[in-house]
Amino acid sequence: MTVIDAETGLYAAFKFLPEGTKITVYTRNKGRARTNVVAELRKEPGGGWDDWQILKRPSTADRSLLPATWPTEDPAVVSSRDLSDAIGNDHDLWANVDD
């Protein structure tokens, strides 16, 4: 049985975006950071795992808002599941698909 709700819908949105798609994750509450950008991500090309490479984070961004699933990868990677959980559970976060 598959449950369709806000959580699985958000996961599916990130999972099924095409490889190479770029998104920027923002926060409404930038705290002490100089910017509201949390990270710039790219859907891992050719990986087939539906993961997101962390291309860039501002030096003042709060990394705890969107921790890397596999921080030792180069570039670091966050899974579609962890990305959707982070955005779904923190109502101050949102993502913009870069067209």
Backbone hydrogen bonds in HBPLUS format (Angstrom, degrees):
<---DONOR---> <-ACCEPTOR-->    atom                        ^
c    i                          cat <-CA-CA->   ^        H-A-AA   ^      H-
h    n   atom  resd res      DA  || num        DHA   H-A  angle D-A-AA Bond
n    s   type  num  typ     dist DA aas  dist angle  dist       angle   num
A0009-GLY N   A0005-ASP O   2.88 MM   4  5.93 153.6  1.95 154.4 163.0     1
A0010-LEU N   A0006-ALA O   3.04 MM   4  6.12 156.7  2.10 144.6 149.3     2
A0011-TYR N   A0007-GLU O   3.14 MM   4  6.35 161.1  2.18 145.2 150.6     3
A0012-ALA N   A0008-THR O   2.91 MM   4  6.06 161.3  1.95 146.0 150.9     4
A0013-ALA N   A0009-GLY O   3.00 MM   4  6.20 151.2  2.08 142.3 150.1     5
A0014-PHE N   A0010-LEU O   3.18 MM   4  6.52 158.7  2.23 150.6 154.4     6
A0015-LYS N   A0011-TYR O   2.84 MM   4  5.99 161.6  1.87 155.0 161.3     7
A0016-PHE N   A0012-ALA O   2.95 MM   4  5.89 159.9  1.99 149.6 152.6     8
A0021-THR N   A0018-PRO O   3.15 MM   3  5.79 158.3  2.20 137.2 139.0     9
A0020-GLY N   A0043-LYS O   2.97 MM  23  4.89 157.0  2.02 121.7 128.6    10
A0043-LYS N   A0021-THR O   2.78 MM  22  5.27 161.9  1.81 155.4 161.2    11
A0098-ASP N   A0022-LYS O   2.80 MM  76  5.45 161.7  1.84 146.9 152.3    12
A0023-ILE N   A0041-LEU O   2.93 MM  18  5.30 156.1  1.99 138.5 145.7    13
A0041-LEU N   A0023-ILE O   2.82 MM  18  5.30 168.5  1.83 159.4 163.3    14
A0024-THR N   A0096-ASN O   2.95 MM  72  5.31 153.2  2.03 143.9 152.0    15
A0096-ASN N   A0024-THR O   2.88 MM  72  5.31 157.8  1.93 148.3 155.1    16
A0025-VAL N   A0039-ALA O   2.85 MM  14  5.38 169.7  1.86 166.4 169.6    17
A0038-VAL N   A0025-VAL O   2.73 MM  13  5.40 168.2  1.75 149.8 152.0    18
A0039-ALA N   A0025-VAL O   3.40 MM  14  5.38 155.9  2.47 132.7 135.9    19
A0026-TYR N   A0094-TRP O   2.79 MM  68  5.46 167.7  1.81 167.5 171.9    20
A0094-TRP N   A0026-TYR O   3.09 MM  68  5.46 149.4  2.19 139.4 143.8    21
A0027-THR N   A0036-ASN O   2.81 MM   9  5.22 144.2  1.94 147.5 158.5    22
A0028-ARG N   A0092-ASP O   2.74 MM  64  4.95 140.6  1.89 132.7 146.1    23
A0033-ALA N   A0030-LYS O   2.95 MM   3  5.45 148.5  2.05 147.5 144.6    24
A0040-GLU N   A0056-LYS O   2.81 MM  16  5.16 156.4  1.87 155.7 160.4    25
A0055-LEU N   A0040-GLU O   2.79 MM  15  5.54 137.6  1.97 146.0 159.0    26
A0056-LYS N   A0040-GLU O   3.32 MM  16  5.16 158.1  2.37 135.6 137.9    27
A0042-ARG N   A0053-GLN O   2.93 MM  11  5.20 147.6  2.03 140.3 150.5    28
A0053-GLN N   A0042-ARG O   2.77 MM  11  5.20 160.3  1.81 160.1 153.6    29
A0044-GLU N   A0051-ASP O   2.85 MM   7  5.63 172.0  1.86 151.4 153.8    30
A0052-TRP N   A0078-VAL O   2.81 MM  26  5.21 164.7  1.83 155.3 160.5    31
A0078-VAL N   A0052-TRP O   2.79 MM  26  5.21 161.0  1.83 152.9 158.8    32
A0054-ILE N   A0076-ALA O   2.79 MM  22  5.49 170.1  1.80 157.7 158.0    33
A0061-ALA N   A0058-PRO O   2.96 MM   3  5.19 161.8  2.00 112.3 118.3    34
A0065-LEU N   A0062-ASP O   3.16 MM   3  5.89 163.0  2.19 118.8 123.5    35
A0066-LEU N   A0063-ARG O   3.27 MM   3  5.70 141.9  2.42 107.5 115.9    36
A0069-THR N   A0077-VAL O   2.83 MM   8  5.92 127.1  2.11 130.0 146.3    37
A0070-TRP N   A0077-VAL O   2.95 MM   7  5.22 170.7  1.96 152.1 153.6    38
A0073-GLU N   A0070-TRP O   3.34 MM   3  5.91 163.3  2.37 115.0 119.7    39
A0077-VAL N   A0070-TRP O   3.30 MM   7  5.22 165.1  2.32 124.5 128.9    40
A0083-LEU N   A0079-SER O   2.87 MM   4  6.07 157.9  1.92 152.8 159.8    41
A0084-SER N   A0080-SER O   2.92 MM   4  6.03 161.9  1.95 145.4 150.2    42
A0085-ASP N   A0081-ARG O   2.89 MM   4  6.08 153.9  1.96 147.4 155.4    43
A0086-ALA N   A0082-ASP O   2.93 MM   4  6.03 159.9  1.97 144.8 149.9    44
A0087-ILE N   A0083-LEU O   3.10 MM   4  6.32 169.5  2.12 152.5 154.7    45
A0088-GLY N   A0084-SER O   2.82 MM   4  5.75 154.1  1.89 142.5 151.1    46
A0089-ASN N   A0085-ASP O   2.91 MM   4  5.83 144.8  2.03 144.0 151.3    47
A0090-ASP N   A0086-ALA O   3.14 MM   4  6.07 134.0  2.37 139.2 148.9    48
A0093-LEU N   A0090-ASP O   2.99 MM   3  5.72 170.6  2.00 125.3 128.2    49
